[in-house]
Amino acid sequence: MSQDQDTRVMRMKARQQHGGMVVFVGAESTGKSTLAQHLAHRLGAGFVPEIGRFIWEEKQGRLTADDYVEIAERHRDAEDEAVRQASTPWVFVDTNALTTLLLGLCFGQVTEPVPPALLHYADDCRTRYLHHFVCADDIPYEEEPGVRENAGWRTHIQRLVLEDLERRAIAYTVLTGTLEQRAAKVMDVLSSIEQDQEITCAAA
């Protein structure tokens, strides 16, 4: 079996285990939440919000490395619960442990040595999701009161997100344009992945 086929089989097993979770990553204010919710509503599918945002707001941004581990764990628990309750093949997820780790490091709230659990959760993202979609920063930046990020920060984080995915050899698709254009691209990619899986199953 070729390396490409090995990769496809690995993704198929991940889908069987995790219920076809599709994750949207990218910097803040790139439309991840809006798109994930839009697709979930349109398809009657599961949706997992960004758990880190709730904890960030609850603690007013004063987080420790242990808080980032908690964010990753609570997010995974929410994903697993969404998969258990899902009545459709898809569960749309807003952000994952890759971004949790990246932001913790960028804010200086996670430092070396990084908690092993957080590293594990980030590494697990490679096979946990059916596909990663990166929401591009081609939409206007929305300023939030009391938040220190800005459009320049968003561009910086967006570059780091893409570099991290490349370094980890995680396949991804960049989404640009309007909400409907992004949603259409997601459905095209998911349809293609399903066809790939069916071909791989038939050839196995």
N, C-alpha and C positions, 0 to 999 in steps of 0.2 A: 504494500500500500504506500502511495507517495506521501510526501510531507503535506501537500495540499489536502489530500484525502484524510490524513490523520487529523489535521486542523478542523476539517468539516465535521468529522465524527465526534471530536471533542466538543465542538459547539452544540451538536445535536444532543449529546449526553447532558450538557449543561442546561439546554432548554428543557429536557425531560425532567430534570431535577428542580429547576427554578421557574418553570412555567412560562417560558418565552419573555423574560424580562428585557425590556428595551430601555436604555438609560440615556438621558440627555445631560451633557456636561458642557462646561464653558464658564467664562467669567460671569460676575454679577451683571444683571441688567442686559442679558442677551436673549431673553425670551424663553428660557427653559421651562419655567413653571407654566406660563401661558400655553405653550405648545403641548406639553405633556397633558395638561388638564383638557385642552381642546380635543386631543386625540382620544383620550379616555372617555370623554362625554360623547363624542361622535360615534365611537365604536362600542360603547357600553362596557368598556374594559376597566381593569384595575388601575389605580393611580396611587403613587407614593410621593408625598410632598417632601420638600427638603427639611429634614428633621433638624439639621444644624441651625437653620434660621430661627426656629422656635427657642432653642437653647441659647443662642446668641442674644436674642431679645430678652429672654428671661434673666440672663446674667449681665445684661447691658454691655456685652462685648468683652467682659473681663473673664477670659477663659484660661484654663490650665491644660497641660498635656492630657491629664486624666479626663477632662471634659471632652476633648476631641475623641478619645477612645469611646466615651459614653455616646457621643454623637454617632460614631460609626456603628456601634453595637445596636443602638436604638433604631437606626436607619435600616440595618439588616433585618432586625426583628419585624419592622413594619413591612419590609419587602416580603418576607416569608409569610406573614399574615395575609398580605394582599394576594399572593399566589394561592394560598389555601382557599381563599374566598372567591377567586376569579371564576367567572362563568364564560370567559372568552379565552382564546389562545394567548392574548397579550396582557402584559402589565407594564404600564408606562411609569418610569421612575425619574424623579427630578434630583439629579446629582448623585454621587456615590463616594465611597471612601477615598478614591484617588483625589478628588477635589478637597475633601476634608483634610487629608494629610498635607496637600499642597498649600492650602490657605493657612493651616496651622504653622507651617514653616515660614511662609511669607509674612505673617503677622508677628513672628518671633515668639509665639505662645507655645510652640512645639520646638524643642531644641534637641541636639544630640546628647545622649543616645535617644533616638525615637522609641517610644514604647513598642515592644515587639508585636503586641496585638494590633496596633495601628498599621504597622508595616505588613502584617499578615493580611489584614482586611483589604489594604490597597493592592497587594499582589494578587489576591483572590479575584479581583475585578476582571482579570484577563479572561477567565472562563465562566464567571458567574452570570454574565449578561449575553443575550443573543447578539446584540450589536450596540456600539456606542455612537451616538449622534452628537456632534459638536455644534451648538448654536453659535453662529457667527456674530461678531460685534458690528454688524452693518446696520443696526437700528439705533435710534437716538438713545443716549444714556439718560436714565431717569435718576435725578438726584434724590437722595433720601435724607431727611433731617437727622442730624447727629451721627451720620456715617462718614468715616474719613476717606472712603474710596471716591474716586472721580473717574472721568473718562480716560485719563492717562493711565491710571491704575488698572482699569478694565483691560486696556490694550496689553499691558504688561502681563497680567494674569492669563489672558487669552493665549499669549505666546507660550507661556509656561505649560498650560494645559496641553497644547498641541505637541510641545517637545516631550512631555511626559508620556503621552500616548505613543509617540514614535519610539522613544527609548524602550518602552515595555513591549513593543511590537504588537500593539492592540489595534485591530482594524477599526476604522471609524469613517464616518461620512460627515462632511461639513454642510450645514444647512444655512442657506442665505435667502434673502427676499422676504416677501410678506408671509403672514401666518399661513395662508392657504397654500402658497408655494412651498413652504417648508413641510407642511402636512402632506402634500402630494408627493414630495420627495421621499419622506419617511415610508409612505405606503408602497412606493415603487421599490425601494430597497428591501423592505420586508417581504414583498412578493417574490423578489429575486432570490432571497435567502431561502424561502420556502421551496422554491423550485429546485434550488441546489440540494437541499436536504432530501427531497423526493428522489432526485437522480442518484444521490449517494446511497440511499436506502436500497434502491433497485439494483445498484451495482454491487452492493455488499454480499 
